Every structure is written in structure tokens, then in C-alpha cells.
Amino acid sequence: MRISHFNQAELAFRWRISPRTLERWRWSKTGPVFLKIGGRIIYRLEDIEAFEKASIRPAVAMAVPHVEAEHRAAT
């Protein structure tokens, strides 16, 4: 059986973050979409995966100072 819903503790464990971070994100409306059923907060797997996909960022190449200096000297 595939898990289709996560509670706050389960999602925090999945992402290795504090459950309080998820609370703060809900308060600031910056985290993943969630459901509030009664007093219970749950996250649907498809919303979690959509948030993860939207959070993908390209890698940034780090400048290596000695390589840049050698390149400038050669030109």
C-alpha cells in the first residue's frame, strides 16, 4: 500500500527538518499546500511532490580564483 498522506511529523522526517519549520511555513504561507481536517494537518503526497519539484534550483558554478587568474594572465 502506497502512503498518500503525511502528518507534520512524517513530512518533517522525510525532509529532515524540524516540525516547527512546517508550522512556520504554514503561518507564513510559504510551504507546501496542506489540508486541515478538524484540528489535524495533513499533506497529500502529490502536493509534497509538487512542492519538491517547484523547489528544484540549478547548481551554481563556484569560481575558482587561481583558474580565473591564470585565464586573465593568458589573455
Number of C-alpha atoms within 10 A of each C-alpha: 3 5 7 11 16 17 16 19 15 14 19 16 12 10 10 10 12 13 16 12 13 19 14 12 12 15 10 9 11 10 15 17 15 17 13 9 8 6 7 9 14 18 19 17 15 12 15 19 12 13 14 12 10 10 9 8 7 6 6 6 6 6 8 8 9 9 10 11 10 10 10 9 8 7 5
